[in-house]
Amino acid sequence: MVSKVDLSVKIANHTYKNPVMSASGTFGYGTEFGDFFNPAILGGVVLKGVSVARVEGNPSPRIYETTAGMINAIGLQNVGIDIFLKDKVPPLKKIDSKIIANIWGRDIKEYIEIAERMDSIQELDVLELNISCPNIKKGGIEFGVDPVVAGEMTALVRKATGKDLWVKLSPSASNIGVMAKAVQDSGADAISLINSIPAMAIDVKRRKPRVANVIGGLSGPAIKPIAVRMVYQAAKAVNIPIVGIGGIMTAMDALEFIIAGASAVQVGTAGFINPHVFEDIIEGIEQFCLDEGIEDIKELIGSIRV
């Protein structure tokens, strides 16, 4: 009978105490949930996306709750790299967990600059490259829908940092397997997916969009089946680790992603409903393994039977 479960997972050059992490944009700069639980229980703490310059974000309203999910159009609001390094990084020393910094830019030059500036920061273990951002110099398309552009960006950022590099893929990619292969071949150490899905909602009486930006990103349980499918397809296309994201509310949800091929998962929207959901998911995964006689969580990664 199994009495203890090894929940640790290895992703590139780091070992994580368990496969449960926060999702970028939902957990602040790593310390905001400290009033509810110790973030050190997480395998990894994924920070809010940071850009070179400060970004004020979109006007309100910026969030709308919809059926089985939430539409947000925050606009990647953040303090910018200077304030991030000065004020947000020092408190991270107190968190005994791997720290993943999510980075983005308006063009490739900005991605390279922010990667270079974060490269020497010891408190940061991983850079997560968000390529689901508007590419201003490409007429507004996302970096993440063109595998050639995504590969080129990954290669350039790879040269700018010696840290583990994860690339966060867009659900708007027409072929997620091709996109995953492109960033793997260009130097990504791991892939995280999916980002929120473009969506909108309308106030019928006012005949106006529910968010001021008109279109926002849909997250929450509504997108989970899509995210599981894309993780499964990406896992078949690459041999680097995958971090699954999208609508995870319970331990069973997390296990779907792991069985589909993810080495770890990120939990986002669920934390707004129940800040203790992270603890619940970790404990639930462990209990499932105990019930099933599984000694090591790694036995479940990619164990889907088709």
Secondary structure, DSSP 8 states (H G I E B T S, - for coil): -----B--EEETTEEESSSEEE-TTSSTTS-GGGGTS-GGGSSEEE---B-SS-B----S--EEEETTEEEE-----B-HHHHIIIIISGGGGG--SEEEEEE--SSHHHHHHHHHHHTT-TT--EEEEE--SB-GGGTT-BGGG-HHHHHHHHHHHHHH--SEEEEE--TT-S-HHHHHHHHHHTT-SEEEE---EEE--EETTTTEESSTTS-EEEESGGGHHHHHHHHHHHHHH-SS-EEEES---SHHHHHHHHHHT-SEEEE-THHHH-TTHHHHHHHHHHHHHHHHT-SBGGGTTT----
